Amino acid sequence: MTPLLRRNLGLDLARVTESTAIQAGRWMGLGQQNRVKSAATEAMINALQGIDMNGRIISEVGTQPLPSGSLVGNGSGPEMDVVLGPIDGASLLVNGRSGAISAIAVAQRGSMGALHPARYMEKLVVDREVAHALVKEAMDAPAAWTLAMIARIKQKRVRDLVVFVLDRPRHQALIEEIRQAGARVALRRAGDIAGAMLAAIPDSGIDVLMGIGGAPEGLMAACAVKALRGAMLTRLAPQSEAERQQVQAAGLDCRHIINQDEMVRSEQVFFAATGITDGMLLDGVHYTGDMATTHSIVLRVQTGVRRMIRAERRLEDLFVGEIAYRG
């Protein structure tokens, strides 16, 4: 077994997502999606430079693509793979809707599965109560079968289950199948990292996540689900012929089903997320005078610890970010 790192990187990462969320929150409802993505990415990269870590970016969620293998951290700490999520749910943020978060996940170097150039992935996520029963065959089973299995283990009726699904045209048949099975559907326009976490957290109000979402988001969600002791099944799901050809050229198998442990092959995994707008998972950033309050979650796989952190930050400490916003 790999020994514990001396320092809990998750707490350092929480400071990174706090700073990013505070700066991104200033763009709520302004409708400027490209500008806020750029500003948030820059804010997260800058904040990471103060972390004792030799990090290599593996994937990015909802950002302008960075050069493959870009390094982050000050270079003096452990070698880690990094998935950046400056804003998960940028469309939610710029339209003033709930559920946008800032997130980041890191794992021991070489342990994260390579997904590039895949953009989309089919996902199925449950909590630790159901984890032992989530066999790979469930990915191809009718939704009614999977929901009946979850209901039986949770000692609920199927009609008491709530299924998180992204509100996309590609899910029309899935949504109808879930409804015909008798379960309820929580439709969201974006934010399937938070959706996966809600499905993996017992008594969150979400019993399972189903459907196709982003591949980078899936990799980040796998880190969180693994720390929460839930279970996740994934399979690449190209949404265009061009993407399918790119995935095949990269040697990736669109038929192969993998779980969270196969996606992230290490126990040295840290995850942090901070709410930007109020949501089911986290409260958003709130500004009062020269202060901002944040609500974050920090996860560590090897210990299984889940920390919920409420913090206050002085806005003057983020002066550089304020310049980026005003510009």
N, C-alpha and C positions, 0 to 999 in steps of 0.2 A: 504494500500500500504506500502511495506517495505521501511523505510527511506533510503536515500542515504548514502553510506559509506562516512566517512569524507575524506578518501584518495582515489585518483584515482589509483587503483592497476594496471590499464593498463599501466601507464607510468613506473611503476616499472618492469612490465613484459616485456616491450620493451627493457629495459636494459639487461634483461636475454636473450632474443632472439638475441639481438645485439652481446653479448659476445659469445653465442653459434655459431652464423653464422660466426663470424670472425674466430673462431677456426676451424669450419668445412670447411670453404672455402679454407683452406690450403691443403686440401686433393683433391681438384678438379682435375679430370683426372688421378688420381693415381691408380684407379681400385681396391682399398682396401676397399670394402664395409663393411665388418664386423668390421674392425678396426675403420673406421670413425664413424660408428654407436655407438660403445662403447665409443669412445672419446667424441662425441657430447652429448651423454646421461650423461656422467660424468660431462661435462662442464655445462650442464643445471641444473643438480641437485645441483652442487656446487654453481652456481650463485643464485639459489633459496634460499639458506640458509641465505642470507642477506635480504630477503624480510619479512616485518612485516605481516605474514600470518600463520595461522594454517591450512596448506593444506594437503589434503588426495588424493593420486593418485587414480583416478578411471580407467584410461585407458592410454595406451601409443601408439603412432604412430611410427611404423618403428624402434622400439628399442628392445633391449634384455629385456624380461619381468622382471618387478620388482615385489617384493612381494606385494600381494594384500593389499591395505590399507596403503602402505608406506606413511610416513609423510614427507612433505617438507615445507620450510619456517622456520622462527626462533621460531614459536610457540606462538608469542605474539600478533598476529593480529587476524582478523576475521577468522571464520571456513569456509573453502572453499573446494569444489570438484575441482580436477585438472586433465586436460588432457594434457599430454606432447607430443610434436611433435618436438624433437630435429632436425630431418631432415625429411621433407616430400619430397620424391623424391630422396632417397639416390642413386638409380641407375643412375639418371640424373647427380648427383654431381660427382660420381666416374668416369663417362664416359665423363665429361666435357660438358654436355648438359645444356640447359637453363631450368629455372623454378623451381629449388630446393629452398625451403624456410625452415626456422626454425620458429616454431609456438608454442603457448601455450594458453590455455583457462582455466579460472577459473569461478566458479559459487558458489552461496551460498550453504553451506553444505546440502546434501541430495536432491538437485534439479536435478541432472543429472541422466538420465536413465541408469540402469545397462544393459550392452550389453554382458558382458563376459558370455560364451566363444565364442560368435559369432565373426566371422572374416570378413564376407562380408555382404554388404547391397546394395539394389537397391535404387537409388536416382534420384530425379527430382528437379531441382532448377531454380527459376526465380527471376527477380528483383521486386522492390516495385511497378512498374507500372502494372505488371501482377499478383501480389500476391493475390489480392482479388478474382481472377478468378480461382486460382489453387485448384480445388476441388479434393478430394481423388480419385474419379473415374478416374482421369487422369492417375493414375498409371497403369490401365488396359486398357486404351483406345489406339487405334492405334496411332503411332507416328504422322501420318499425321493429325489426329484430334487435337492433342495437339499443333502441330506446326501451324496449321491454326488458332487456338484460340489465340496463342501468336502473330502471325502476325497481326490479326485483331485488337487486343488491342494496339499494337505498331504502327499501321498504316503503316505497311510494307508489302511487298510481301513475300511469303514464301521463295522464292529463295534468298531474302536478309538476311535471318536469318542464324546465325552461331551457331552450336551445339557442345559443348565440350563433347567428348567421349574418354574414355581411350582406347588405341590401344591394345586390347586383343582379342584372338580368341572367347571368349564368346560373344563378341559384333558384330560378323560378320553379323548376321541377323538384328540387330538393325541399324547398319550402312547402310545396303542396304535399309532398310525401310525409313530411313531419306533421303537418296539420291533419292529414288523413289518419295518421297513427294516433292522434289525440293529444300530442304534446303542444306546448305553447312556444312561440318563436319570439326571440328578442332580436329585432333587426337593427343593425347599425350601419351607417354609411362607410365607416372606416374604424380603425383601431383594433385589429385582431390580435395584437400583442396583449393588450389589456383584456380582450375577450378570452384568450387562452389562459391567462392568469386567473381570471374569474372562474373559469371552468375547473381549474386545478385547485382552487381554494374552497374548502368545505364551507357550506352554508353561506356562500356569497350571493345567492340568488340566481346563479347560472349553474346548470347541471352538466352541460356538455357543449363543446364547440364543434361545429360541423361546417364543411365547405372548403372552398378554394380561396386562398389569400396569397400575400406576397411570400416569396421564398426567403429573402433576408429576414423578414418578420418571423418566419417559421423557425429559423435558426436561433434568433434571439429568444423566442418563446420557449424553445426546447431547453434553454439554459434555466429559465424561470420554472418551467414545469418540473424539471429534474430536481431542482432545489426544494420545490413544494411537495415532492414525493408523489406527484400525479403521474399520469401516463399520456403519451402523445404518439400518434401514428401519423406518418407523412408519406407523400408520394408526389414526385414532380408532376405538374399538370400544365404544360405549355398551352397558352391561350391563342396562339397564332402559328401558322405553318413556319414562319420565319424563326420564331422562338424554338419550335420543335427541331428544326434543322440545326440550329446553333447548339442546342442541348445534346443532340446526337453526335455532332462533330466534336464536342468536348468529352465524349465517352461516358456521359451520364445516362442512366437507365430509367426511363419514365415508368417502367412497370414495377420497379423495386420498392417495396414498402419497408420503411425503417422507423424505429422508435427513438425516443429522446436520448437514450444511452448510446445509440449508434450514430446519432447526429453530433453528439458532444461526448467524446471518449475520454473523459477525465473527471475526477472528483474535485479538482482545483478549479472551480467555477464560481464566479461572483457576478451578481446582477443587481442593478439599481435602477429605479424609475422614480420620477417626480411628476405629479400632476401639473398640467398647464391650465386646462379648464376643468371645472368640476365634473366628476364622473362617478360611475359605480365603484371603480377601484380606488381612486384617489381624489382628494379635493384639489382644486386648482390653486394657482397663485393668487393671493389677495394683497393689494397694495394699500398701505395706510401711511400717508405722509412720506417720511423718508425711509420707511420700512416695507419689507415684503415678507409674507409668511408662506411657507411651503409645506407640502405633505408628501412624504416619500416612503418607498418600500425598499428594503435591502435584503438580499437573499445570498446564502452561501451553501453550496451543494454539500460539501463534506460534512459540515456540522448540522445541516438542516435548519439552521436558525433563520427565522423571519423577523425582521425588525421593521416597525412602523415609526417613522421619525417626523415630528413637526418642528420646524425651525423658523427663526426670524433672521433676516439678513438686512443689513443697511444698504440702501440703494447706492450710496456714494462709493461703496466697495466695488460696484460694478460699473464704474464710470466709463470705462472703455466700451463696454457693451451698449451703454446709452448713446454714445457717439454714433455707433453703427446703426442704431434704431433711428436717430434723428436725421441721419444722412439719407 
